[in-house]
Amino acid sequence: MRLRVALASVAVAIGLAGPAHGDPDTDAAFLASLQAAGITYTDADQVITSAKTVCRLITDGQPAPEVLAILRARNPELTHDHAARFVGIAVRSYCPDQLVPSTSS
């Protein structure tokens, strides 16, 4: 599956788009995690920006299922599983504070 557009158009619409500047180690780990999950892409900067947009949406209170629906609407070739993995990898990489803590003992 190729992640081509992702949330780039959503990012533009809500004023979040811009070059993906950040920690190169975090970016490299994010891209490696996508590769390990079998998610391919054509533009590393765009996919990093999309991941950061996922985090911004979640941080701003968008429910994860809605973020997932936006991602899939922008990338119809992306399976539900790959979209869910993308969101999970984005959150773990760029906004781990948004992870729900485990309640298991």
C-alpha positions in Angstrom: 0.0 0.0 0.0 1.3 3.4 -0.9 0.6 6.3 1.4 0.5 9.1 -1.1 -1.5 12.1 0.2 -2.3 11.1 3.8 -3.5 14.2 5.7 -1.6 16.8 3.7 -4.8 18.4 2.4 -6.3 18.3 5.8 -3.2 20.0 7.2 -3.5 22.7 4.6 -7.2 23.2 5.4 -6.6 23.7 9.1 -3.3 25.6 8.8 -1.0 22.9 10.0 1.0 22.2 6.9 4.6 23.1 6.6 7.9 21.5 6.2 8.5 18.6 8.5 11.3 19.8 10.8 12.1 17.8 13.8 14.4 15.4 15.5 16.1 13.5 12.7 16.3 10.4 14.9 12.6 10.5 15.7 11.8 10.9 12.0 14.1 8.1 11.0 12.6 5.8 13.6 9.1 6.7 12.4 10.0 5.9 8.8 11.6 2.6 9.9 8.5 1.7 11.8 6.3 2.4 8.8 8.6 0.2 6.7 8.5 -2.6 9.3 4.6 -2.4 9.3 4.6 -2.7 5.5 3.4 0.8 4.9 5.2 2.4 1.9 5.2 6.1 0.9 6.5 8.3 -1.9 7.6 11.4 0.0 9.2 11.1 3.5 8.6 14.8 4.4 5.0 14.6 3.4 4.4 11.4 5.5 6.2 12.9 8.5 4.0 16.0 8.2 0.9 13.8 8.0 2.0 11.9 11.1 2.4 15.2 12.9 -1.0 16.3 11.7 -2.5 13.1 13.1 -1.0 14.1 16.5 -2.3 17.6 16.2 -5.8 16.4 15.5 -5.7 14.0 18.4 -4.2 16.6 20.8 -6.9 19.0 19.7 -9.5 16.4 20.8 -10.4 14.6 17.6 -11.4 11.1 18.4 -9.0 8.5 17.1 -11.8 6.8 15.0 -12.4 10.1 13.2 -8.7 10.7 12.6 -8.6 7.2 11.1 -11.6 7.9 8.9 -10.0 11.1 7.6 -6.8 9.2 6.8 -8.7 6.5 5.0 -10.8 9.0 3.1 -7.6 10.7 1.8 -6.0 7.4 1.0 -8.7 5.0 -0.2 -6.0 2.4 -1.2 -4.9 2.2 2.4 -6.4 -0.7 4.2 -8.1 -0.2 7.6 -5.3 -2.2 9.2 -2.5 -0.1 7.6 -4.3 3.2 8.5 -4.7 2.1 12.1 -1.1 1.1 12.2 -0.1 4.5 10.7 -2.1 6.3 13.4 -0.5 4.2 16.1 3.0 4.6 14.8 2.5 8.4 14.4 1.2 8.7 18.0 4.1 6.6 19.4 6.6 8.6 17.5 5.4 12.2 17.7 2.9 12.5 20.6 3.4 9.6 23.0 1.8 11.7 25.7 -1.5 11.0 23.9 -1.2 7.2 24.5 -3.9 5.9 26.8 -2.1 4.2 29.8 -2.7 0.6 30.3 -5.0 -0.2 33.3 -3.8 -3.8 33.6 -2.2 -4.8 36.8 
